[in-house]
Amino acid sequence: DAGVTQSPTHLIKTRGQQVTLRCSPKSGHDTVSWYQQALGQGPQFIFQYYEEEERQRGNFPDRFSGHQFPNYSSELNVNALLLGDSALYLCASSLASGGGIGELFFGEGSRLTVL
Amino acid sequence: GQSLEQPSEVTAVEGAIVQINCTYQTSGFYGLSWYQQHDGGAPTFLSYNALDGLEETGRFSSFLSRSDSYGYLLLQELQMKDSASYFCAVRGWQAGTALIFGKGTTLSVSS
């Protein structure tokens, strides 16, 4: 049973560029959440997708956008990259019907460096 | 909104017991979770408390006091492999909403 897979694992961009990160959730999961984790910090919630719609959003600017496809996979897009966007981007999948526990299964992340 | 406070670092020796505290402020509360993350790896789920009291899972236990907005993770019989970052996380007003994480506690276990 494949877990959460993310691509690419590492990438380098320059300021002003755009980036797309991809995530395939754990088999059977229908909800995808994206997190940004700066070095030495906890994961910061970006947004959550369910049934191809953004269900909840954290305190991130509109430069951060996403999409969920019918197969539940998801993309995170970041436009007009800033140096401060350098971070590990984590995708987490879960079951909407998972109840209170709502355990998140994380991928290994995409390490973005903005120069 | 939600905010969580936990110590930034804890050190201990092999075989010892360590407690990592977490206090939270949230407009709604649907449970406190704990996750472990080894250097640069994927965070993994450890435990969950929705009601007051202690939940035990092997060497790890987690406690919650809803009236105090406080919880802790207790790690017993520490091993070198327990060196990692530990995050408490809360879910707000209903099941299915996003988990909000604390800044994490780095645990260093020495021999």
Contacts between the chains, C-beta under 8 A, distances in Angstrom:
chain1	res1	chain2	res2	distance
A	4	B	42	7.6
A	31	B	96	7.4
A	33	B	98	5.9
A	33	B	99	7.5
A	35	B	101	7.6
A	40	B	104	7.9
A	41	B	103	5.6
A	41	B	104	7.1
A	42	B	87	5.3
A	42	B	101	4.0
A	42	B	102	5.3
A	42	B	103	4.6
A	42	B	104	4.7
A	43	B	43	6.8
A	43	B	87	7.3
A	43	B	101	4.8
A	44	B	101	7.5
A	45	B	98	4.8
A	45	B	99	7.2
A	45	B	100	5.9
A	45	B	101	7.6
A	48	B	97	7.9
A	48	B	98	5.1
A	50	B	96	7.7
A	55	B	96	7.9
A	56	B	97	6.0
A	56	B	98	5.1
A	58	B	98	7.1
A	88	B	40	7.2
A	90	B	42	7.2
A	90	B	43	7.2
A	92	B	43	8.0
A	92	B	99	8.0
A	96	B	96	5.4
A	98	B	95	7.6
A	98	B	96	7.7
A	99	B	95	5.7
A	100	B	30	5.9
A	100	B	31	5.1
A	100	B	48	7.4
A	100	B	50	5.1
A	100	B	91	7.6
A	100	B	95	5.1
A	101	B	31	7.2
A	101	B	33	7.6
A	101	B	48	4.7
A	101	B	50	7.9
A	102	B	31	7.9
A	102	B	91	6.3
A	102	B	95	6.0
A	102	B	96	6.5
A	102	B	99	7.1
A	103	B	33	7.7
A	103	B	45	4.7
A	103	B	48	7.3
A	104	B	35	7.7
A	104	B	43	7.6
A	104	B	45	6.7
A	104	B	99	6.0
A	105	B	45	7.7
A	106	B	42	4.0
A	106	B	43	4.9
A	106	B	44	7.2
A	107	B	42	6.0
A	108	B	41	6.5
A	108	B	42	5.0
A	109	B	40	7.8
A	109	B	42	6.8
A	111	B	40	7.9
